[in-house]
Amino acid sequence: MKATQISKENGVVKFSIEFTKEEWADALNKAYLANRERFSIDGFRKGKAPRKIIENYYGRDVFWDEALNGLLENGYYDALRQMDIEVISQPSLDTPEIKKDEPVVITGSVQVFPEIDVKKYKGLEIEKIETKIGEKEVKEELEKVQKSQARMENVEDRASEKGDTLVFDFEGSVDGEVFSGGTAENYELVLGSGQFIPGFEEQLEGKKPGDECDVEVVFPGDYHAEELAGKPAVFKCKIHEIKKEILPEIDDELASDVSEFETLAEYKKDLKKKLQEQADATDLSVMKDRALEKLYESNDIEVPEVMIAGEIDNMLYDMNQNLAAQGLGLQQYMEWTGKTIEEVREETKPEAEKRVKTRILLKNIIRQEGLEAGDDEIQDLMKEFGEQYGMTIDQVKEMAGAETEKYFKEDAQTKKAIDLIFDNAKQTAPEKEKKAAPKKTKKAEKEDK
C-alpha cells in the first residue's frame, strides 16, 4: 500500500491510496469467506458455493464494498502515518474504478489540523505572583498537623455542646410517615458542622447519653428531594455517646512524632521551606495558565467547527464519567436541570472553542520554533505518569498501545511551548503594588528623560 498527498489547500488535503493487485485479491477473498454463508445457490449447500459461482450469479462486484472496507480499516490509518498528517474530520472518499489484475487506487479528501502563522506569543504581559510564606501560614499548617493527631475521648461529666461528636440513632417522619433515607443507627455527627439541615444540630446541644428527644425541623424549599422540600419533619433521636476531640500540644514531642526532627523549631523551619516550595510551584503554574490565557486573547484565528464539536463530545464524555462516579449520569443531570442535550452542548461550546483554539496555537508554535522532545524527556513523562497511577513504564506503554510514544512526545513538546511563552513573557507588578508605588519627583522625571 502506498499513500500520496496530492494537494493541500485551505486546510483540506487531497490524497490517493494505492493498494497492490495482490492486496486487492486478498481482500476480495477475505470478503468472500466472511460473507459466503449469506448466499443460497441451487446445487450447493448454503455457504459452500465457490466465489466464481456467486460472482457470476450476483455480479462481479458483489464483494467489492466489503473488500474495500477491509482494506481501509487499517490501510487508511497507515496512509495517514505515511503522509504524516493529522486529520480533524472523516474523509470524503471517491468510488474507485476497479480493473481486473490492476492495483486499486482510492482518492479522497480530508480536513487537516490547521497550520497557521502565530504572530503574538512572545512579550505577552502577565501579572507576577510571588507568595511569601510567613509565621501565619506555618501556624495554620501546624494546627492541621495537630488536628490530624487528635484523639477522641468520651464525655461523661457534662451535656453535649458545639464541637462535640454525637453518636446517636434517628428516625425521620413527615406527616407521621417515615421517609426513605431518614433513618440511621449509631450515626456520628459533629455538632456545628452544618452536615444536617438548618435547625437540626442546635437541638442536639445540651443532651446526655441515654437521652431521647424529638428534633423538629422544616426542609428547605430548594431541598434536592422534591417530595420533602418545604415540609416540616420530626426526627426521633436517641443519644448513645458524646465524644470530644483532645488535641496534643504543639511542642517538641509532636514534632518528633510526625517528622524526623527532634525539636519544634527544626520542624517549623522545614515546614516553612516545604510550604514555600509548594507556593512557588503553585505561583508558577498560575502564571503559566495566565500566559496561555493571554496567548488565547492576543491571537484571533478561525477555529474549525468540526474540532469544536469533537471537543464538546469529549467534554460531555468526561462530564458523564464524573457524574457516574457519583452514581448519576448525564441523562439524570438533564432531567434535574430541565435542559436538553442541545442546550448542554451550547453551554459547553465557549469552553470547547477556547480549548481547541489554545491547542491550535500551541501546536503551531511547536512547529514554528522547531521544538523537539528527546527520548529522556519522553521517558521521564512516562515515569511521572506511571508513578501517579501506580504503574511501571512497561504498563504505561501497554495501556497506551502503539500511540504511546507519540502521545508523550506531544505532551513534552507542549510543555516546552508553554515554557517558551512564559519565559518570553513580561512579568508586571500586581495592580495593588502599582497603586502603592510613590509618584516620582519632577527631578527624577527629568533624570529619566
PyMOL commands that set and color helices and strands:
alter all, ss='L'
color gray80, all
select helices_A, chain A and resi 21-38+51-58+64-83+135-148+201-204+252-258+264-298+305-325+330-337+341-369+375-389+393-423+431-436+442-448
alter helices_A, ss='H'
color red, helices_A
select strands_A, chain A and resi 2-9+12-19+92-93+104-111+125-127+151-154+165-174+177-190+212-218+232-246+426-428
alter strands_A, ss='S'
color yellow, strands_A
deselect
rebuild
show_as cartoon
